[in-house]
Amino acid sequence: MNNIKLLDGGFSNQLAKYVNGDIDGHPLWTSKFVVTDKEKCINAHRDFIRAGAEIIRTATYYASIEGYAKHLRLTKEQAIKAIKDAVVVAKTAIKMEEEKTGIHKEILVVGSAGPYAVKYHEGSEYTGSYADQVSEDQLLDWHRPKIEALISGGVDLLAFETIPCKKEAIALTKLLQEFPNTRAWISFSIKNAKEISSGENFVEAATECWKIASKQLVAIGVNCLAPELVVPLLAKLLRADPSIPLLVCPNSGETIDAVNYRWIKGSTRNVADYVEEWLNLGVSYIGGCCRTNAEDTQQMLQQINQWKNKIV
């Protein structure tokens, strides 16, 4: 019960309170703003900290060396510094909240790493359509400098998020082994209650990752999916291997139109309303993804505390 960790939510949704313009429409997404608007990124992180998040993720999901070069004209060295700066931004937010409240906060900073698909900015993290067009070595070479920058920047953990295909998930677990002192979680993007976005079996992909890197993975799970899909997916994984720690970071219940990058109204239930069923299933890490915000994080915390009180 004491191992339950509350994550932050959709950083872009919270950041939108502070910046002008279309965050979702930029090829670097929130990763742009750790270069152009650090103070506003700090504000968004602080919102999640005040809401009760024990884990905050860096605004680096869309960050890459080539992405920064192409869209902000940064050199490789400047791009690496930008990724490291995202870690500094998150840690600064924690420090500022501690100074304001006078309370030391045990908050982990997690380096967010999105899939290879972010280089395309056309929604293929929700299809995995690129999987047959890229080799494992290409995946490793693309991810490695970012992972190195996040680790040298001082993250506590890594988050491999919205991974749509088994090939990339396996590549990332192998890459993790190049950094034996680093721990991470991996979460998949989902097609339905059985398959990841590529159409491959979720349980097979997840258990293979666990076999490769169980000593370094703190959890395996799902993110940016409709919350009602969580229990069917994770229940199947638990039946296959009850030893795997579970993570869930759903979106608000809306579904993504990955072609036009727009959100379509979905479930009328609040995402926090699902928290009790996830806790009953044994999920250890709970947070939000796209279209969730600090208010959702606060409501999740309330649900977690109510659940704990029930079982004491």
C-alpha positions in Angstrom: 0.0 0.0 0.0 2.9 2.4 0.8 4.4 1.8 -2.6 1.8 3.6 -4.5 3.2 6.6 -6.3 1.3 9.5 -7.8 2.6 10.9 -11.0 1.9 14.3 -12.6 -0.5 14.6 -15.6 -0.5 16.1 -19.0 2.2 18.7 -19.0 1.1 20.3 -22.2 -2.4 20.8 -20.8 -1.1 22.5 -17.7 1.5 24.5 -19.6 -1.3 25.9 -21.8 -2.3 28.0 -18.8 0.8 30.0 -19.1 1.9 30.2 -22.8 0.3 31.7 -25.9 0.0 29.7 -29.1 -0.7 26.1 -30.1 1.5 23.8 -28.0 0.1 20.6 -29.7 0.8 22.0 -33.1 4.5 22.6 -32.7 6.9 19.8 -34.0 8.8 19.9 -30.6 5.6 20.0 -28.5 6.4 20.9 -24.9 10.1 20.3 -25.5 10.2 23.7 -27.3 9.4 25.6 -24.1 12.3 24.3 -22.0 14.4 26.4 -24.4 12.1 29.4 -25.0 10.0 29.6 -21.7 11.7 28.0 -18.8 9.9 30.0 -16.2 6.5 29.0 -17.6 7.6 25.3 -17.5 8.6 25.7 -13.9 5.1 27.1 -13.2 3.4 24.1 -14.8 5.6 21.7 -12.8 4.9 23.5 -9.6 1.1 23.2 -10.2 1.5 19.4 -10.2 3.7 19.4 -7.1 1.1 21.5 -5.3 -1.5 19.0 -6.4 0.3 16.2 -4.7 2.4 14.6 -7.5 5.3 12.5 -6.1 6.9 12.1 -9.5 7.2 14.7 -12.2 8.3 14.1 -15.8 10.7 16.4 -17.7 9.3 18.2 -20.7 11.4 16.1 -23.1 8.9 13.7 -24.6 9.4 15.2 -28.1 13.0 16.3 -27.6 15.7 15.0 -29.9 19.1 16.2 -31.2 17.8 16.4 -34.8 14.5 17.9 -33.7 16.1 20.8 -31.9 18.5 21.3 -34.9 15.7 21.3 -37.4 13.1 23.4 -35.6 15.2 25.7 -33.3 18.5 25.6 -35.2 20.4 24.3 -32.1 23.8 22.7 -32.5 24.2 19.2 -31.1 25.9 20.6 -28.0 23.1 23.1 -27.5 20.4 20.4 -28.0 22.1 18.2 -25.4 22.2 21.2 -23.0 18.5 21.8 -23.7 17.6 18.3 -22.6 19.7 18.7 -19.5 18.1 22.0 -18.8 14.7 20.3 -18.8 16.0 18.3 -15.7 17.1 21.6 -14.1 13.7 23.1 -14.7 12.0 20.3 -13.0 14.4 20.3 -10.0 14.0 24.1 -9.8 10.3 23.7 -9.5 10.7 21.3 -6.6 13.2 23.6 -4.9 10.9 26.7 -5.3 8.0 24.8 -3.7 10.1 23.7 -0.8 11.3 27.2 -0.2 7.8 28.5 -0.4 6.3 25.9 2.0 9.4 25.2 4.2 8.7 21.5 3.7 11.1 19.1 2.1 9.4 17.2 -0.7 10.5 13.7 -1.7 9.7 14.1 -5.3 11.4 12.1 -8.1 12.3 13.7 -11.4 11.8 11.3 -14.3 13.3 11.8 -17.8 10.5 11.5 -20.3 11.5 9.8 -23.6 8.9 9.4 -26.3 9.2 6.9 -29.2 11.1 7.3 -32.4 7.8 8.3 -34.0 8.0 11.8 -32.5 10.5 12.7 -35.2 7.7 12.5 -37.7 5.1 14.5 -35.8 2.3 12.8 -37.7 0.8 10.5 -35.0 2.6 7.3 -35.7 3.2 6.8 -32.0 -0.5 5.7 -32.1 0.0 3.3 -35.0 3.6 1.9 -34.9 3.5 2.2 -38.7 7.3 2.9 -38.9 8.3 -0.3 -37.1 9.2 -2.2 -40.3 11.1 0.8 -41.8 13.7 1.3 -39.1 16.3 -1.2 -37.7 17.0 -1.8 -34.1 20.4 -0.1 -34.5 18.7 3.0 -35.9 16.4 3.0 -32.9 19.3 2.7 -30.5 21.4 5.3 -32.2 18.5 7.8 -32.2 17.5 7.3 -28.5 21.0 7.0 -27.0 22.1 10.6 -27.0 18.9 11.8 -25.4 19.1 9.1 -22.7 22.7 10.0 -22.0 21.7 13.6 -21.7 18.9 12.9 -19.3 21.0 10.6 -17.1 24.0 13.1 -17.0 21.4 15.8 -16.3 20.5 14.0 -13.0 17.2 12.3 -13.5 16.1 9.8 -10.8 14.4 7.5 -13.4 13.7 7.3 -17.1 10.2 7.0 -18.6 9.9 5.3 -22.0 6.4 6.5 -22.9 3.8 5.8 -25.6 5.8 3.0 -27.2 3.7 1.7 -30.0 5.6 -1.4 -31.2 7.4 -4.4 -29.7 10.6 -3.8 -31.7 11.1 -0.4 -30.1 10.2 -1.6 -26.7 12.8 -4.3 -26.9 15.4 -1.9 -28.2 14.8 0.4 -25.3 15.1 -2.3 -22.7 18.4 -3.3 -24.3 19.5 0.3 -24.4 18.7 0.6 -20.7 21.2 -2.2 -20.0 24.0 0.1 -21.3 23.3 2.2 -18.2 23.3 -0.5 -15.4 22.9 2.1 -12.6 19.7 3.6 -14.1 16.1 2.4 -13.6 13.1 3.1 -15.8 9.6 2.3 -16.7 8.1 1.5 -20.0 4.5 2.2 -21.1 2.8 1.3 -24.3 0.4 3.1 -26.5 -2.7 1.0 -27.1 -4.9 0.0 -30.0 -7.6 -1.9 -28.0 -8.1 -4.1 -24.9 -5.6 -6.7 -26.2 -3.1 -5.1 -28.6 -0.6 -2.3 -28.5 -0.8 0.3 -31.3 1.1 -1.8 -33.8 -1.5 -4.6 -33.5 1.0 -6.8 -31.6 -0.1 -8.5 -28.4 0.3 -6.3 -25.3 1.0 -9.1 -22.9 3.7 -10.7 -25.1 5.5 -7.4 -25.6 5.3 -6.5 -21.9 6.5 -9.8 -20.6 9.4 -9.9 -23.1 10.6 -6.5 -21.9 10.3 -7.7 -18.3 12.4 -10.8 -19.0 15.1 -8.7 -20.6 15.4 -5.9 -18.0 13.4 -6.8 -14.8 16.3 -5.8 -12.6 16.1 -2.2 -14.0 12.4 -1.7 -14.8 10.4 -0.3 -11.9 7.1 -0.9 -13.8 5.5 -1.7 -17.1 2.2 -0.2 -18.1 0.1 1.8 -20.5 -0.3 5.5 -21.2 -2.4 7.9 -23.4 -5.3 5.5 -23.6 -8.9 5.7 -22.7 -9.2 4.9 -18.9 -11.8 2.2 -19.4 -9.2 0.1 -21.3 -6.8 -0.1 -18.4 -8.2 -2.9 -16.3 -8.8 -5.4 -19.2 -5.2 -4.9 -20.4 -3.4 -5.0 -17.1 -5.5 -7.9 -15.7 -4.3 -10.0 -18.7 -0.7 -8.9 -17.9 -1.1 -9.9 -14.2 -2.4 -13.3 -15.1 0.7 -13.8 -17.3 3.2 -12.6 -14.7 1.9 -11.4 -11.3 5.4 -10.1 -10.4 5.4 -7.2 -12.8 4.8 -3.8 -11.1 2.1 -1.9 -13.0 1.8 1.7 -14.2 -1.0 3.6 -15.7 -1.2 7.1 -17.2 -4.4 7.4 -19.2 -5.7 10.5 -21.1 -8.8 12.2 -20.0 -11.1 9.8 -21.8 -11.0 11.6 -25.1 -9.5 9.8 -28.1 -6.9 11.1 -30.4 -7.4 11.6 -34.1 -3.7 11.0 -34.9 -4.0 12.1 -38.5 -5.4 15.6 -37.7 -4.0 15.9 -34.2 -7.3 16.7 -32.6 -9.1 15.2 -29.6 -12.5 13.5 -29.9 -14.9 13.5 -26.9 -15.1 10.2 -25.2 -16.0 8.9 -21.7 -18.1 11.2 -19.6 -16.5 9.9 -16.4 -13.7 11.8 -14.8 -10.4 10.1 -15.1 -10.0 10.1 -11.3 -13.2 8.0 -11.0 -11.2 5.0 -12.2 -8.5 5.2 -9.7 -10.1 2.8 -7.1 -10.3 0.0 -9.7 -6.7 0.4 -10.6 -5.6 0.3 -7.0 -7.7 -2.8 -6.4 -5.9 -4.4 -9.4 -2.6 -3.6 -7.7 -1.3 -0.7 -9.8 1.7 1.0 -8.2 2.2 4.0 -10.4 -0.8 6.2 -11.3 -0.8 9.5 -13.2 -2.3 11.2 -16.2 -1.4 11.8 -19.8 -2.8 14.1 -22.5 -5.8 16.3 -21.7 -5.3 15.8 -17.9 -4.1 18.6 -15.6 -3.2 19.4 -12.0 -6.8 19.4 -11.0 -7.0 15.7 -12.1 -3.8 15.0 -10.2 -5.4 16.4 -7.0 -8.5 14.4 -7.5 -6.4 11.2 -8.0 -4.7 11.9 -4.8 -8.0 12.2 -3.0 -9.1 8.8 -4.5 -5.8 7.2 -3.4 -6.2 8.5 0.2 -9.8 7.4 0.4 -8.8 3.9 -0.9 -6.0 3.7 1.7 -8.4 4.6 4.5 -10.8 1.9 3.4 -8.3 -0.9 3.7 -6.5 0.2 6.9 
